[in-house]
Amino acid sequence: MKRFGIFFVCLFLSGCANRIDYNKASLNLGLGMTKSEVQSIMGAPRRTDVNSDRERWIYWNPVLIGFTPVDNEQLAQDRLVVTFVGGKVSKWGKQTIADDITENTQKFYQGALAAPPTK
C-alpha cells in the first residue's frame, strides 16, 4: 500500500514538473518580436489560429481535477494568446470569445463600408 501511495505522489509531481508559467514568461515579450524570438521564450504553442490578417499562438497548461490532469483549453486558468501581424508580435494576453466576436464584427463592417453600393 505504501508503494502505491509513493507511485501516485511521483506521478503527480512529474505532471507538475513541466508546467510553464505562461503569464510570467510573457513579461519577456515585446511588440515587434519575431515568431522565433517568441518561441525561444514561450516554447511551441499548444494551438494556432491563422487567418489572412493575423496569426495567433495559444498557450495553456492542463488543469488538475482531483488527481487527474485534464488538457482542455476552455478549462485552463492560464490561457495566453500571442497575436502576430505580418510575422511580428502585435499584442498578447488573455484573448476571449468576446474578443473574437469584436474582431469579426469589425471586419464585417469594414468590408461593408469598403464595398461599392449595389444598384
Secondary structure, 3 states (H helix, E strand, C coil): CHHHHHHHHHHHHHHHHCCCCHHHHHHHCCCCCEHHHHHHHHCCCCEEEECCCCEEEEECCCEEECCEEECCCCCCCCCEEEEEECCEEEEEECCCHHHHHHHHHHHHHHHHHHCCCCC
